[in-house]
Amino acid sequence: MRLHEFKIKPEALQLQKRELIQKVQSMSDKDPDTAKLLDRITQLLTDVGVGGRVASLLSRVEAIEDKDVQRAVRKIAKIISTVDFDQSGRETLFKMWNGNKIVDTKTLLSGGTHTFDQIFKGYGKDPAMTELVDDFNDVIAQGIGPGEFALACLSKGITGVGSGKEKGDLIIDKKPVELKTKNVRDARMYDRQVTVTPKYDGLVGKFMQKYSKDIQQLVAQGLKLSNQGLNLGQLMALMQSTKNKQGIIKDVTTMLNNVFPGQKINSVVSALAAGDVNKAKQLYGQININYYLQYKRSQGQLDGILFANLGQKTYTYIRSTKDFKGSGMGINVSGTPYPIATADPKMNPYPQIGVKAI
């Protein structure tokens, strides 16, 4: 805001300046808050001299040699301007940023689960750095999912924000990585490539027609159906009640082979036939992840999956579901899978999947 907008007379302004100088001179050198306050005053005067805080940051951000940063210079400068860095903290930030010292990519891809303070330098110890990382993680824009912006912009070893090349969300240390972020809900393991077979829709219709009487009997007994199709629990009930045991096992096997082509699905079928829906759901999630990983890797599009939990402030990196063994973490199938999907057949067979401590 300009001087004339304050409508302060020059003589009053001179008085304010003298009073401010006197207050600064009277501050105790022994008071630890004195240095902090003087630092803030110095920083404020520096920012005003170049046109404001955002303007003073633009040139610093522009100087960072990172393509992802260059795409969002003004956005980044605005975020930094709202964070309560002192002058020393701001200098440390840009020194680490230019030296590529903020994100520990080696630990990030080492496997297992790591907390944000193990990945981001200063996170959890420096309040300003913690706020900055959290603000970056909250950025969502077209082609940029939650959590993607922070990793790509804070590390020169990570690229790919909004690339849309279907080769993972990010390239981390030259490896294509799929980022699956839980902000409110977990993500699904499917896309235009990793999906059901072309025969699936027709097989669903035949399955529902073949077992329509058995399904009607279950409904009469109190089974509740949705308009999405048959979920694992309903499918298990159908397998338990029908007289043609071998026939339905064969048909369910056929359906799952068209949901997860090329995968070994007998363990899920066996769990359903035995009446263990929880085991079936866990195995179903494992097969879903492996199907996704194997297909993407066969196309040269993926090294592994990075699960980010923004609420718990953790990252978990896997190249196979075997990586969960001994890690203290496991698959969390938080959504409802519909192996027999009568609605949205390309999405509903694939539930939301995340990770959890076990």
Secondary structure, 3 states (H helix, E strand, C coil): CCHHHHCCCHHHHHHHHHHHHHHHHHCCCCCHHHHHHHHHHHHHHHHHHCCCHHHHHHHHHHCCCCHHHHCCHHHHHHHHHHCCCCHHHHHHHHHHHHCCCCECHHHHCCCEEEEHHHHECCCCCCHHHHHHHHHHHCCCECCECCCHHHHHHHCCCEECCCCCCCCCCEEECCEEEEEEEECCCCEECCCCCCCCCCCHHHHHHHHHHHCHHHHHHHHHCCCCCECCEECHHHHHHHHHHCCCHHHHHHHHHHHHHHHCCCCCCHHHHHHHHCCCHHHHHHHHHHHHHHHHHHHHHHCCCCCEEEEEECCCCEEEEECCHHHHCCCCEEEEECCCCCCEECCCCCCCCCCEEEEEEC
